[in-house]
Amino acid sequence: MQHARFEKPHGAKPIAVDIDGEPKGVLVAHADGYRFLAVKLDAFAADGKVFDTVEAAEAAIRDVLRPHA
C-alpha cells in the first residue's frame, strides 16, 4: 500500500498577538506587511487591517482595546 505524501506550503507562520496575556488574533504575511486576523470580539475593529510591522499592528490593536478618552 502506498501512502500519499503531502508537503506543507512554504510560507511564514502566523504570529500570535497577545495583549495583556490574552490572545487577540494572529498576523499573517501579506504583500504590504502583515494582515491581522482577530479571534476575540473586542479586537474585531482591527480585523483584516494591514500593518507595516508587527510592532505597528500590536500598537494599533492596543489602541482598539483601550480607546483614548
PyMOL Python script that loads the backbone (N, CA, C, O; Angstrom):
from pymol import cmd

cmd.read_pdbstr("""\
ATOM      1  N   MET A   1       0.844  -1.175   0.000  1.00  0.00           N
ATOM      2  CA  MET A   1       0.000   0.000   0.000  1.00  0.00           C
ATOM      3  C   MET A   1       0.892   1.242   0.000  1.00  0.00           C
ATOM      4  O   MET A   1       1.825   1.348   0.797  1.00  0.00           O
ATOM      5  N   GLN A   2       0.599   2.168  -0.891  1.00  0.00           N
ATOM      6  CA  GLN A   2       1.352   3.413  -0.937  1.00  0.00           C
ATOM      7  C   GLN A   2       0.556   4.523  -0.266  1.00  0.00           C
ATOM      8  O   GLN A   2      -0.668   4.595  -0.378  1.00  0.00           O
ATOM      9  N   HIS A   3       1.266   5.361   0.413  1.00  0.00           N
ATOM     10  CA  HIS A   3       0.635   6.498   1.080  1.00  0.00           C
ATOM     11  C   HIS A   3       0.964   7.772   0.314  1.00  0.00           C
ATOM     12  O   HIS A   3       2.093   7.977  -0.132  1.00  0.00           O
ATOM     13  N   ALA A   4      -0.028   8.603   0.174  1.00  0.00           N
ATOM     14  CA  ALA A   4       0.205   9.889  -0.470  1.00  0.00           C
ATOM     15  C   ALA A   4       1.063  10.751   0.446  1.00  0.00           C
ATOM     16  O   ALA A   4       0.899  10.743   1.666  1.00  0.00           O
ATOM     17  N   ARG A   5       1.954  11.472  -0.147  1.00  0.00           N
ATOM     18  CA  ARG A   5       2.813  12.356   0.631  1.00  0.00           C
ATOM     19  C   ARG A   5       2.441  13.796   0.308  1.00  0.00           C
ATOM     20  O   ARG A   5       2.436  14.210  -0.851  1.00  0.00           O
ATOM     21  N   PHE A   6       2.134  14.539   1.347  1.00  0.00           N
ATOM     22  CA  PHE A   6       1.756  15.937   1.176  1.00  0.00           C
ATOM     23  C   PHE A   6       2.773  16.811   1.873  1.00  0.00           C
ATOM     24  O   PHE A   6       3.165  16.549   3.010  1.00  0.00           O
ATOM     25  N   GLU A   7       3.191  17.839   1.189  1.00  0.00           N
ATOM     26  CA  GLU A   7       4.138  18.794   1.757  1.00  0.00           C
ATOM     27  C   GLU A   7       3.365  20.007   2.262  1.00  0.00           C
ATOM     28  O   GLU A   7       2.374  20.424   1.662  1.00  0.00           O
ATOM     29  N   LYS A   8       3.831  20.560   3.364  1.00  0.00           N
ATOM     30  CA  LYS A   8       3.257  21.814   3.846  1.00  0.00           C
ATOM     31  C   LYS A   8       3.681  22.931   2.903  1.00  0.00           C
ATOM     32  O   LYS A   8       4.797  22.914   2.384  1.00  0.00           O
ATOM     33  N   PRO A   9       2.804  23.896   2.680  1.00  0.00           N
ATOM     34  CA  PRO A   9       3.213  25.019   1.838  1.00  0.00           C
ATOM     35  C   PRO A   9       4.334  25.797   2.516  1.00  0.00           C
ATOM     36  O   PRO A   9       4.371  25.932   3.739  1.00  0.00           O
ATOM     37  N   HIS A  10       5.240  26.302   1.694  1.00  0.00           N
ATOM     38  CA  HIS A  10       6.343  27.090   2.226  1.00  0.00           C
ATOM     39  C   HIS A  10       5.869  28.522   2.400  1.00  0.00           C
ATOM     40  O   HIS A  10       5.583  29.211   1.421  1.00  0.00           O
ATOM     41  N   GLY A  11       5.791  28.955   3.608  1.00  0.00           N
ATOM     42  CA  GLY A  11       5.356  30.310   3.888  1.00  0.00           C
ATOM     43  C   GLY A  11       5.601  30.634   5.346  1.00  0.00           C
ATOM     44  O   GLY A  11       5.911  29.759   6.154  1.00  0.00           O
ATOM     45  N   ALA A  12       5.459  31.873   5.655  1.00  0.00           N
ATOM     46  CA  ALA A  12       5.676  32.305   7.028  1.00  0.00           C
ATOM     47  C   ALA A  12       4.544  31.808   7.923  1.00  0.00           C
ATOM     48  O   ALA A  12       3.383  31.768   7.517  1.00  0.00           O
ATOM     49  N   LYS A  13       4.896  31.441   9.121  1.00  0.00           N
ATOM     50  CA  LYS A  13       3.891  31.005  10.084  1.00  0.00           C
ATOM     51  C   LYS A  13       3.184  32.235  10.656  1.00  0.00           C
ATOM     52  O   LYS A  13       3.785  33.305  10.752  1.00  0.00           O
ATOM     53  N   PRO A  14       1.924  32.089  11.032  1.00  0.00           N
ATOM     54  CA  PRO A  14       1.221  33.206  11.668  1.00  0.00           C
ATOM     55  C   PRO A  14       1.907  33.601  12.970  1.00  0.00           C
ATOM     56  O   PRO A  14       2.490  32.761  13.655  1.00  0.00           O
ATOM     57  N   ILE A  15       1.833  34.869  13.298  1.00  0.00           N
ATOM     58  CA  ILE A  15       2.405  35.401  14.534  1.00  0.00           C
ATOM     59  C   ILE A  15       1.258  35.689  15.487  1.00  0.00           C
ATOM     60  O   ILE A  15       0.375  36.489  15.178  1.00  0.00           O
ATOM     61  N   ALA A  16       1.268  35.043  16.638  1.00  0.00           N
ATOM     62  CA  ALA A  16       0.212  35.257  17.625  1.00  0.00           C
ATOM     63  C   ALA A  16       0.338  36.653  18.220  1.00  0.00           C
ATOM     64  O   ALA A  16       1.439  37.137  18.486  1.00  0.00           O
ATOM     65  N   VAL A  17      -0.814  37.290  18.424  1.00  0.00           N
ATOM     66  CA  VAL A  17      -0.851  38.603  19.053  1.00  0.00           C
ATOM     67  C   VAL A  17      -1.556  38.453  20.393  1.00  0.00           C
ATOM     68  O   VAL A  17      -2.761  38.206  20.456  1.00  0.00           O
ATOM     69  N   ASP A  18      -0.779  38.609  21.465  1.00  0.00           N
ATOM     70  CA  ASP A  18      -1.313  38.548  22.829  1.00  0.00           C
ATOM     71  C   ASP A  18      -1.212  39.942  23.422  1.00  0.00           C
ATOM     72  O   ASP A  18      -0.155  40.571  23.383  1.00  0.00           O
ATOM     73  N   ILE A  19      -2.304  40.412  23.962  1.00  0.00           N
ATOM     74  CA  ILE A  19      -2.320  41.700  24.647  1.00  0.00           C
ATOM     75  C   ILE A  19      -2.686  41.429  26.100  1.00  0.00           C
ATOM     76  O   ILE A  19      -3.733  40.849  26.389  1.00  0.00           O
ATOM     77  N   ASP A  20      -1.827  41.849  26.999  1.00  0.00           N
ATOM     78  CA  ASP A  20      -2.009  41.601  28.432  1.00  0.00           C
ATOM     79  C   ASP A  20      -2.217  40.122  28.723  1.00  0.00           C
ATOM     80  O   ASP A  20      -3.019  39.759  29.583  1.00  0.00           O
ATOM     81  N   GLY A  21      -1.496  39.274  28.009  1.00  0.00           N
ATOM     82  CA  GLY A  21      -1.536  37.836  28.242  1.00  0.00           C
ATOM     83  C   GLY A  21      -2.731  37.113  27.645  1.00  0.00           C
ATOM     84  O   GLY A  21      -2.895  35.913  27.862  1.00  0.00           O
ATOM     85  N   GLU A  22      -3.564  37.820  26.899  1.00  0.00           N
ATOM     86  CA  GLU A  22      -4.741  37.194  26.285  1.00  0.00           C
ATOM     87  C   GLU A  22      -4.605  37.215  24.764  1.00  0.00           C
ATOM     88  O   GLU A  22      -4.353  38.272  24.185  1.00  0.00           O
ATOM     89  N   PRO A  23      -4.768  36.061  24.104  1.00  0.00           N
ATOM     90  CA  PRO A  23      -4.665  36.042  22.639  1.00  0.00           C
ATOM     91  C   PRO A  23      -5.802  36.841  22.006  1.00  0.00           C
ATOM     92  O   PRO A  23      -6.970  36.684  22.364  1.00  0.00           O
ATOM     93  N   LYS A  24      -5.438  37.687  21.070  1.00  0.00           N
ATOM     94  CA  LYS A  24      -6.431  38.529  20.375  1.00  0.00           C
ATOM     95  C   LYS A  24      -6.551  38.195  18.902  1.00  0.00           C
ATOM     96  O   LYS A  24      -7.554  38.530  18.271  1.00  0.00           O
ATOM     97  N   GLY A  25      -5.525  37.526  18.333  1.00  0.00           N
ATOM     98  CA  GLY A  25      -5.557  37.180  16.920  1.00  0.00           C
ATOM     99  C   GLY A  25      -4.180  36.792  16.441  1.00  0.00           C
ATOM    100  O   GLY A  25      -3.276  36.532  17.235  1.00  0.00           O
ATOM    101  N   VAL A  26      -4.033  36.756  15.131  1.00  0.00           N
ATOM    102  CA  VAL A  26      -2.746  36.422  14.523  1.00  0.00           C
ATOM    103  C   VAL A  26      -2.449  37.405  13.397  1.00  0.00           C
ATOM    104  O   VAL A  26      -3.343  38.006  12.802  1.00  0.00           O
ATOM    105  N   LEU A  27      -1.161  37.540  13.135  1.00  0.00           N
ATOM    106  CA  LEU A  27      -0.706  38.312  11.987  1.00  0.00           C
ATOM    107  C   LEU A  27      -0.190  37.319  10.954  1.00  0.00           C
ATOM    108  O   LEU A  27       0.580  36.412  11.271  1.00  0.00           O
ATOM    109  N   VAL A  28      -0.624  37.507   9.724  1.00  0.00           N
ATOM    110  CA  VAL A  28      -0.154  36.656   8.635  1.00  0.00           C
ATOM    111  C   VAL A  28       0.544  37.532   7.604  1.00  0.00           C
ATOM    112  O   VAL A  28       0.167  38.682   7.382  1.00  0.00           O
ATOM    113  N   ALA A  29       1.564  36.964   6.982  1.00  0.00           N
ATOM    114  CA  ALA A  29       2.323  37.711   5.979  1.00  0.00           C
ATOM    115  C   ALA A  29       1.397  38.158   4.854  1.00  0.00           C
ATOM    116  O   ALA A  29       0.506  37.425   4.423  1.00  0.00           O
ATOM    117  N   HIS A  30       1.632  39.371   4.397  1.00  0.00           N
ATOM    118  CA  HIS A  30       0.831  39.977   3.335  1.00  0.00           C
ATOM    119  C   HIS A  30       1.799  40.732   2.443  1.00  0.00           C
ATOM    120  O   HIS A  30       2.873  41.127   2.898  1.00  0.00           O
ATOM    121  N   ALA A  31       1.449  40.937   1.201  1.00  0.00           N
ATOM    122  CA  ALA A  31       2.337  41.632   0.266  1.00  0.00           C
ATOM    123  C   ALA A  31       2.769  43.004   0.781  1.00  0.00           C
ATOM    124  O   ALA A  31       3.873  43.463   0.487  1.00  0.00           O
ATOM    125  N   ASP A  32       1.897  43.658   1.549  1.00  0.00           N
ATOM    126  CA  ASP A  32       2.198  45.004   2.056  1.00  0.00           C
ATOM    127  C   ASP A  32       2.616  45.016   3.518  1.00  0.00           C
ATOM    128  O   ASP A  32       2.726  46.092   4.106  1.00  0.00           O
ATOM    129  N   GLY A  33       2.851  43.863   4.122  1.00  0.00           N
ATOM    130  CA  GLY A  33       3.245  43.816   5.530  1.00  0.00           C
ATOM    131  C   GLY A  33       2.625  42.624   6.230  1.00  0.00           C
ATOM    132  O   GLY A  33       2.919  41.473   5.908  1.00  0.00           O
ATOM    133  N   TYR A  34       1.754  42.916   7.201  1.00  0.00           N
ATOM    134  CA  TYR A  34       1.098  41.874   7.995  1.00  0.00           C
ATOM    135  C   TYR A  34      -0.396  42.167   8.117  1.00  0.00           C
ATOM    136  O   TYR A  34      -0.793  43.278   8.469  1.00  0.00           O
ATOM    137  N   ARG A  35      -1.211  41.169   7.828  1.00  0.00           N
ATOM    138  CA  ARG A  35      -2.664  41.313   7.973  1.00  0.00           C
ATOM    139  C   ARG A  35      -3.065  40.698   9.309  1.00  0.00           C
ATOM    140  O   ARG A  35      -2.636  39.597   9.654  1.00  0.00           O
ATOM    141  N   PHE A  36      -3.903  41.431  10.063  1.00  0.00           N
ATOM    142  CA  PHE A  36      -4.378  40.962  11.360  1.00  0.00           C
ATOM    143  C   PHE A  36      -5.688  40.215  11.191  1.00  0.00           C
ATOM    144  O   PHE A  36      -6.609  40.695  10.531  1.00  0.00           O
ATOM    145  N   LEU A  37      -5.762  39.033  11.793  1.00  0.00           N
ATOM    146  CA  LEU A  37      -6.991  38.240  11.814  1.00  0.00           C
ATOM    147  C   LEU A  37      -7.394  38.064  13.262  1.00  0.00           C
ATOM    148  O   LEU A  37      -6.729  37.353  14.015  1.00  0.00           O
ATOM    149  N   ALA A  38      -8.472  38.702  13.653  1.00  0.00           N
ATOM    150  CA  ALA A  38      -8.928  38.692  15.042  1.00  0.00           C
ATOM    151  C   ALA A  38      -9.566  37.358  15.416  1.00  0.00           C
ATOM    152  O   ALA A  38     -10.218  36.712  14.596  1.00  0.00           O
ATOM    153  N   VAL A  39      -9.364  36.963  16.668  1.00  0.00           N
ATOM    154  CA  VAL A  39     -10.019  35.771  17.193  1.00  0.00           C
ATOM    155  C   VAL A  39     -10.869  36.100  18.413  1.00  0.00           C
ATOM    156  O   VAL A  39     -11.583  35.232  18.915  1.00  0.00           O
ATOM    157  N   LYS A  40     -10.808  37.335  18.899  1.00  0.00           N
ATOM    158  CA  LYS A  40     -11.606  37.780  20.042  1.00  0.00           C
ATOM    159  C   LYS A  40     -12.467  38.956  19.605  1.00  0.00           C
ATOM    160  O   LYS A  40     -12.029  39.814  18.839  1.00  0.00           O
ATOM    161  N   LEU A  41     -13.681  38.982  20.097  1.00  0.00           N
ATOM    162  CA  LEU A  41     -14.645  40.004  19.697  1.00  0.00           C
ATOM    163  C   LEU A  41     -14.132  41.424  19.927  1.00  0.00           C
ATOM    164  O   LEU A  41     -14.349  42.301  19.090  1.00  0.00           O
ATOM    165  N   ASP A  42     -13.457  41.659  21.044  1.00  0.00           N
ATOM    166  CA  ASP A  42     -13.015  43.018  21.341  1.00  0.00           C
ATOM    167  C   ASP A  42     -11.909  43.523  20.411  1.00  0.00           C
ATOM    168  O   ASP A  42     -11.584  44.710  20.435  1.00  0.00           O
ATOM    169  N   ALA A  43     -11.333  42.651  19.602  1.00  0.00           N
ATOM    170  CA  ALA A  43     -10.276  43.045  18.662  1.00  0.00           C
ATOM    171  C   ALA A  43     -10.771  43.122  17.218  1.00  0.00           C
ATOM    172  O   ALA A  43      -9.984  43.406  16.315  1.00  0.00           O
ATOM    173  N   PHE A  44     -12.043  42.877  16.988  1.00  0.00           N
ATOM    174  CA  PHE A  44     -12.557  42.828  15.620  1.00  0.00           C
ATOM    175  C   PHE A  44     -12.525  44.171  14.894  1.00  0.00           C
ATOM    176  O   PHE A  44     -12.627  44.202  13.668  1.00  0.00           O
ATOM    177  N   ALA A  45     -12.386  45.266  15.613  1.00  0.00           N
ATOM    178  CA  ALA A  45     -12.278  46.567  14.942  1.00  0.00           C
ATOM    179  C   ALA A  45     -11.007  46.645  14.098  1.00  0.00           C
ATOM    180  O   ALA A  45     -10.940  47.444  13.164  1.00  0.00           O
ATOM    181  N   ALA A  46      -9.997  45.826  14.410  1.00  0.00           N
ATOM    182  CA  ALA A  46      -8.749  45.811  13.652  1.00  0.00           C
ATOM    183  C   ALA A  46      -8.669  44.633  12.684  1.00  0.00           C
ATOM    184  O   ALA A  46      -7.678  44.496  11.966  1.00  0.00           O
ATOM    185  N   ASP A  47      -9.690  43.785  12.651  1.00  0.00           N
ATOM    186  CA  ASP A  47      -9.674  42.592  11.809  1.00  0.00           C
ATOM    187  C   ASP A  47      -9.517  42.957  10.334  1.00  0.00           C
ATOM    188  O   ASP A  47     -10.231  43.815   9.815  1.00  0.00           O
ATOM    189  N   GLY A  48      -8.579  42.299   9.673  1.00  0.00           N
ATOM    190  CA  GLY A  48      -8.373  42.494   8.241  1.00  0.00           C
ATOM    191  C   GLY A  48      -7.457  43.645   7.880  1.00  0.00           C
ATOM    192  O   GLY A  48      -7.082  43.790   6.717  1.00  0.00           O
ATOM    193  N   LYS A  49      -7.089  44.469   8.852  1.00  0.00           N
ATOM    194  CA  LYS A  49      -6.211  45.598   8.550  1.00  0.00           C
ATOM    195  C   LYS A  49      -4.792  45.111   8.309  1.00  0.00           C
ATOM    196  O   LYS A  49      -4.360  44.102   8.867  1.00  0.00           O
ATOM    197  N   VAL A  50      -4.075  45.849   7.467  1.00  0.00           N
ATOM    198  CA  VAL A  50      -2.699  45.509   7.123  1.00  0.00           C
ATOM    199  C   VAL A  50      -1.773  46.543   7.752  1.00  0.00           C
ATOM    200  O   VAL A  50      -2.025  47.746   7.698  1.00  0.00           O
ATOM    201  N   PHE A  51      -0.688  46.038   8.355  1.00  0.00           N
ATOM    202  CA  PHE A  51       0.270  46.888   9.046  1.00  0.00           C
ATOM    203  C   PHE A  51       1.662  46.661   8.476  1.00  0.00           C
ATOM    204  O   PHE A  51       1.981  45.573   7.996  1.00  0.00           O
ATOM    205  N   ASP A  52       2.488  47.704   8.537  1.00  0.00           N
ATOM    206  CA  ASP A  52       3.855  47.613   8.022  1.00  0.00           C
ATOM    207  C   ASP A  52       4.725  46.689   8.855  1.00  0.00           C
ATOM    208  O   ASP A  52       5.538  45.939   8.315  1.00  0.00           O
ATOM    209  N   THR A  53       4.555  46.742  10.179  1.00  0.00           N
ATOM    210  CA  THR A  53       5.396  45.956  11.078  1.00  0.00           C
ATOM    211  C   THR A  53       4.533  45.276  12.138  1.00  0.00           C
ATOM    212  O   THR A  53       3.376  45.640  12.350  1.00  0.00           O
ATOM    213  N   VAL A  54       5.119  44.292  12.791  1.00  0.00           N
ATOM    214  CA  VAL A  54       4.438  43.613  13.896  1.00  0.00           C
ATOM    215  C   VAL A  54       4.188  44.609  15.023  1.00  0.00           C
ATOM    216  O   VAL A  54       3.118  44.604  15.631  1.00  0.00           O
ATOM    217  N   GLU A  55       5.158  45.453  15.299  1.00  0.00           N
ATOM    218  CA  GLU A  55       5.033  46.439  16.371  1.00  0.00           C
ATOM    219  C   GLU A  55       3.893  47.426  16.095  1.00  0.00           C
ATOM    220  O   GLU A  55       3.144  47.786  17.003  1.00  0.00           O
ATOM    221  N   ALA A  56       3.768  47.855  14.850  1.00  0.00           N
ATOM    222  CA  ALA A  56       2.685  48.781  14.484  1.00  0.00           C
ATOM    223  C   ALA A  56       1.327  48.106  14.668  1.00  0.00           C
ATOM    224  O   ALA A  56       0.371  48.738  15.117  1.00  0.00           O
ATOM    225  N   ALA A  57       1.247  46.833  14.323  1.00  0.00           N
ATOM    226  CA  ALA A  57      -0.004  46.093  14.497  1.00  0.00           C
ATOM    227  C   ALA A  57      -0.362  45.980  15.967  1.00  0.00           C
ATOM    228  O   ALA A  57      -1.509  46.216  16.346  1.00  0.00           O
ATOM    229  N   GLU A  58       0.607  45.621  16.801  1.00  0.00           N
ATOM    230  CA  GLU A  58       0.330  45.485  18.234  1.00  0.00           C
ATOM    231  C   GLU A  58      -0.101  46.807  18.848  1.00  0.00           C
ATOM    232  O   GLU A  58      -1.003  46.837  19.685  1.00  0.00           O
ATOM    233  N   ALA A  59       0.537  47.906  18.441  1.00  0.00           N
ATOM    234  CA  ALA A  59       0.161  49.219  18.953  1.00  0.00           C
ATOM    235  C   ALA A  59      -1.268  49.581  18.542  1.00  0.00           C
ATOM    236  O   ALA A  59      -2.034  50.100  19.353  1.00  0.00           O
ATOM    237  N   ALA A  60      -1.622  49.313  17.300  1.00  0.00           N
ATOM    238  CA  ALA A  60      -2.971  49.616  16.818  1.00  0.00           C
ATOM    239  C   ALA A  60      -4.022  48.764  17.536  1.00  0.00           C
ATOM    240  O   ALA A  60      -5.110  49.248  17.849  1.00  0.00           O
ATOM    241  N   ILE A  61      -3.698  47.522  17.789  1.00  0.00           N
ATOM    242  CA  ILE A  61      -4.646  46.642  18.473  1.00  0.00           C
ATOM    243  C   ILE A  61      -4.830  47.094  19.919  1.00  0.00           C
ATOM    244  O   ILE A  61      -5.941  47.062  20.447  1.00  0.00           O
ATOM    245  N   ARG A  62      -3.744  47.513  20.556  1.00  0.00           N
ATOM    246  CA  ARG A  62      -3.864  48.072  21.915  1.00  0.00           C
ATOM    247  C   ARG A  62      -4.774  49.303  21.913  1.00  0.00           C
ATOM    248  O   ARG A  62      -5.585  49.485  22.821  1.00  0.00           O
ATOM    249  N   ASP A  63      -4.632  50.139  20.893  1.00  0.00           N
ATOM    250  CA  ASP A  63      -5.486  51.331  20.793  1.00  0.00           C
ATOM    251  C   ASP A  63      -6.958  50.957  20.635  1.00  0.00           C
ATOM    252  O   ASP A  63      -7.836  51.623  21.184  1.00  0.00           O
ATOM    253  N   VAL A  64      -7.220  49.901  19.892  1.00  0.00           N
ATOM    254  CA  VAL A  64      -8.599  49.425  19.720  1.00  0.00           C
ATOM    255  C   VAL A  64      -9.165  48.954  21.058  1.00  0.00           C
ATOM    256  O   VAL A  64     -10.325  49.207  21.381  1.00  0.00           O
ATOM    257  N   LEU A  65      -8.324  48.264  21.829  1.00  0.00           N
ATOM    258  CA  LEU A  65      -8.772  47.708  23.105  1.00  0.00           C
ATOM    259  C   LEU A  65      -8.888  48.754  24.196  1.00  0.00           C
ATOM    260  O   LEU A  65      -9.707  48.621  25.105  1.00  0.00           O
ATOM    261  N   ARG A  66      -8.075  49.789  24.109  1.00  0.00           N
ATOM    262  CA  ARG A  66      -8.070  50.855  25.118  1.00  0.00           C
ATOM    263  C   ARG A  66      -8.219  52.195  24.428  1.00  0.00           C
ATOM    264  O   ARG A  66      -7.252  52.949  24.325  1.00  0.00           O
ATOM    265  N   PRO A  67      -9.406  52.500  23.959  1.00  0.00           N
ATOM    266  CA  PRO A  67      -9.593  53.771  23.233  1.00  0.00           C
ATOM    267  C   PRO A  67      -9.266  54.972  24.115  1.00  0.00           C
ATOM    268  O   PRO A  67      -9.498  54.962  25.324  1.00  0.00           O
ATOM    269  N   HIS A  68      -8.727  55.991  23.483  1.00  0.00           N
ATOM    270  CA  HIS A  68      -8.379  57.216  24.196  1.00  0.00           C
ATOM    271  C   HIS A  68      -9.651  57.967  24.527  1.00  0.00           C
ATOM    272  O   HIS A  68     -10.611  57.954  23.757  1.00  0.00           O
ATOM    273  N   ALA A  69      -9.653  58.604  25.645  1.00  0.00           N
ATOM    274  CA  ALA A  69     -10.838  59.372  26.097  1.00  0.00           C
ATOM    275  C   ALA A  69     -10.963  60.671  25.373  1.00  0.00           C
ATOM    276  O   ALA A  69     -11.895  61.433  25.629  1.00  0.00           O
TER     277      ALA A  69
END
""", "prot")
cmd.dss("prot")
cmd.show_as("cartoon", "prot")
cmd.util.cbc("prot")
cmd.orient("prot")
